[in-house]
């Protein structure tokens, strides 16, 4: 069976932990979009890890980790990540890389930095990992596919075209050093040698695995509201964050995705710029939640940036679940709210004097004011509780209120960062 694990919000919902957990009963785990701008924090018996490119199920001996064709593949970064796991005592993971994946190049990272620099105060709050320039090149058809590494004639022709175009921009827009074709070719030869043992036709491999009844997990990055089509455009990422894209980014038929576990955060947080209706504007209050949030606080796993904090947004989360096609929800970081006597929940948006319950387009979102309903807190630590009935009554009320608002069954409640700190309902 194929299961997709995706986020309902702005990312940072705790998908890594859920993938790591469900990985125990899976054979294959596939990253299907995004690149090393992802940051999935995992705590298990080996220690604490922040994964960026590798799927979050790499810690099991029985799993194969797959980099799908939809991923922005930073080859040296991938192998640096593998080596750092091995150095921390994790058995070397079994990895496969799609021959149709495209390569994130050093110049993509430079272009990302140069553009943010050029935009100044109007910048997108990019992680500067080269993601937007990478996907721009992919769709402009000047990206380099892994399969092309093994044909020097194709490679040389492509490099010539890339340099011709990029050097005009570097010289006249950014006033920066131009690309050298020979240097690029050498870099690509190094990449070829690193990745060669792992390259395969991932689509064919997965089709066979489905035929054999293997358990396959598709792991998404970020969340619904960062999707370029359905999110808070233009403050979004550059690849689709939706479960539906899992079929394309892994190369399997869409009807094979039978289960869509959508991860929803018990409060809200966002990295980077963009509309964020339930944001907490009192800095002391936001910092208190940030400090207690996640594991070791709400700071970006890739950038270390403090995340913007907010109360649970039922309008955004419901929409996030609907657009993912959620079949069930995993509610995370609930334990972080135990210090609060009362918890506001955003249940509607007031736009031009009218209260709406449906998530609007970005231009309308900019005018939205949150409409809150306040729920009583449970005012105690719930970590270590493993049975739903043992949770304080107000805590169960909060979960059931959220479940009613989003309209999808909450089947898992995470009450701590460890793999074992989970309640199944």
Buried (B, 14 or more C-beta within 10 A) or exposed (E): EBBBBBBBBBBBBBBBBBBBBBBEEBBBBBBBBBBBBBBBBBBBEEEEBBBBBBBBBBBBEEBBBBBBBBBBBBBBBBBEBBEBBEEEEBEEBBBBBBBBBBBBBBBBBBBBBBBBEEEEEEBBBBBBBBBBBBBBBBEEEBBBBBBBBEEEEBBBEBBEEBBEEBBEBBEEEBEBEEBEBEEBBEBBEEBBEBBEEBBBBBBEBBBEBBEEEBBBBBBBBBBBBBBBEBBBBEBBBBBBBBBBBBBBBBBBEEEBBEBBBBBBBBBBBBBBBBBBBBBBEEEEEBBBBBBBBBBEBBBBBBBEEBBBBBBBBBBBBBBBBBBBBBBBBBBBBBBBBBEBEEBBBBBBBBBEEEEBEEBBEBEBBEEBEBBBEEBBBBBEEBEEBEEBEEBBEBBBBBBEBBBEBBEBEBBBBBBBBBBEBBBEB
